[in-house]
Amino acid sequence: MSSETFENLEEDFRNVIDDVKRKISAQIPRLFGEERKKLVRDAERLLDDADSLLDEMDLEVPKAPQPYRMQMTAKVQNYRVDTKRITLDLKQLKESAAEGFAKQQLIAGNGRGLGTTQQDFLAGQRSALYRGNQILDKASQSIARSQQVAIETEEIGHEIISEMGDQRESLLRTQAALDGTDANLVQSRKILKSMYTRVMTNKLILVVVILMELAILFGVIYWKFFR
């Protein structure tokens, strides 16, 4: 399993990010003036804390077992993308607040609203920020999918390596069995050769005995009938 320190840092990071998200989505838009600025500064400080936690999580990755390192690295990268997206959201809130303040200043100064050109410029800025946020979200999703594919590929690789190790052990056992069989065959050949030698020796002795008996028989016949 991954290191306990990494898991604790991950839990702290999630708590910090959740706090920032609550501030951005529910608290900051409802405030104005100094209260809004103070909450924005608090959110920025929390984002700095989140970056520090991610740096500490990066340091824990090399300490984890090899099969878990890639998954942990993917988590940290995804968290960094989320942090950048949230930072962009906070920046957009700050800029929208600045635009509102500038508009109030113009109204108070000359009794007129923003000109058409300035309104178009601000609208273009907001549209660009929105498009940038969408692109960042899509990039984050694409990175997450790529990392998931990489993790699955690594897991498949580990399974293949494990299966190859099992097959190697099986082949080694088969080779050992074949070596034993070969040794038995060599021993069998030696026994058969020895048996063949004994059989041929026995045949030769038998032939000699028969020849000797025939010689004795002919000798007896000759001595009895011809002498």
N, C-alpha and C positions, 0 to 999 in steps of 0.2 A: 504494500500500500504506500501512498505518498506520505511525506513526512508530516508529523503532527504539527510542527511549526508552520509549515505551508498552509495546512488546513485552518489553523488559528488566524493567520494573516488574511486568508481568503474571507473568513467570516467577518473580520474587522473591516476589510475593504467593502464588502457588501453592505454592511451597516452604514458606513460613511456615504457610499453612493446613494443608498436609499434616502438618507437624510438630505443630501443635495437635491435629489429629484423632488422630494416633498417641498423644499424651499422654492424650487424653480416653478413647479406646476401649481402649487396651492397658496404659497405664502407671499412671495415677492410680487406677483401681479396685483395683489390687493393693497399693497403699501405704496406710499409716496414719500418724497422728500428724504430726510435723513434716515428714517426707519428703513426705507427701501435700500438706501446705500449701505447701511449697516448690515442688512441681511445678505446683500450681494457680496460684501467683503467676507462675511462668515462662510458663504458658499465657496468663494475662491480659496479661502484657507482650507476648507474641507477637501477641495480638489487637490490642493498641494499635499495634504495628508494622504490622499488616495494614491498619488504618484509615488510618494515615499513607500507606501505599503507594497506597491507593485515592484519597486526596486528591490525590496527585501524578499519578495516572493521569487524574483529572478535569481537571487543568491541561493535560495533553497533548492532550486531545480537540480543543480549538479549533485546534491547530496542524496537525492532520491534514487531508488532502484532503477536500473536502465529501462525496463518496460514502461515505467510511468513518466519518464522525463518528457517525452514528446507531447503527451496529453497535458502535462502541467504547463509546458511552454505555450501550447495552443490556448489554454485558459488565460494566461497572462496577456497574450497578444489580443485576445478578444476583449479583455477588461480594459486594455489601453485604448482600443478603438472606441469602446463605450465612453471612457473618460473624455476622449477628444470630442465626441459628439455632444456630451453634456456640457463641456466647456464652451462649445459653439453656441449651444442653446442659451447659456448664461450670458455670453457676449451679445447675443441678439437681444436679450432682455435689457441689458445695459444700454445698447444703442437705441432701442425703442424708447427707453426712458429719457435719454439725451435728446432725442427728436421731439418728444413731448415738451421737454423743458424749453428747447429752442423755439418751439411754436408759441408757447406761452409768452416768452420774452418778446417775440416779434409782435404779438397781439398787444401786449402791454406798451410797447415802445411807439408804435405808429397807428394803432387802432385798426390795422388791416391783417388779414390772414396771410398765410404763406402764398407766395406767387405760384403760378401754374408750373413754371420751370423747376422750382425747388421741390414742389410736391411730386413732380414726375421723377426727379432725381432720387428723392427718398423712397418712393415706391419701387424704383428700379433697384435700390440698395436692398430693400426688404425682399424683393423677388430673388435677387442674387443670393442672399443669405439662405433663403428657403431652398433654392435649387442646390446650393452647396450642402445643406443639411441632408437633402434627399440622396445626393451622390455619395455622401459619407455613409449613410445608412446602407445603401446598396453595396458599397465596397466592404462594409463590415460583414454583411451577410455572405458575400462572395468569399471573403477570407475565412469565415467560420466554416463554410461548406468545404473549402479546399483543405482546411486543417482537419476536418472530420474524415475526409477521404484519405489524407496522409496517415491519420491515426489508424484507420481501418486497414490500410495497406501495410503498416508496420505490424499490426496484430497478425495479419495473414502471413507475413514474412516470418514472424516468430513461430507460428504454427508449422510452416513448411520446414523451418530449420529443425524443430522438434521432431517432426515426422522423419526427416532425413537422418537424424541421430538414431531414432529407433530402427530404421532400415539398416543403418550401418552396423548396429549391434547384431541385428538378425543375420546380416551377411557374414559378420565375423564368426557367429556361432555356426553357420552353415559351412564356412571354410574350415573351422576346427573339426566339424564332423567329417568333412571330406578328407581332411588330413588323416584322421583316425582310420577311415575306411581304406585309404591308400596304404597306410602302415599295415593294416590287416591283410590286404591283398599281397603285399610284399612277403609277409610272413607265410601266407598260404602258398605262394610260389616256392619259397624255400622248402616247405614241408613236402610239396608235391615232387620237387626235384630230388629230395632225399629219398622219398618213397620209390621214385623211378630208378634211382641208383641202386637201391637195395634189391628191387625186382630183377634188374639186369644182372646184378651180382649173383643172385640166387639161381637165375637161369644158367649163367655160365658154370656155376658149381654143379648144377644138375647135369649139364652136358658132359662135364669132365667125369662125373661119377658114372654116367651111362657108358662113356667110352672106356673107362677103366673096367667096368663090369663085362663089356663086350670082349675086351682084350683077355680078361681072365677066362671067360667062357671059351673063346677060341683056343686058349692055351690048354684048357682042360681037355677039350675035344681032340686036339692034336696029340696030347700026351697019351690019351686013352686009346685012340683008334689008329694012330699012325706010328706009334712007336712000339 
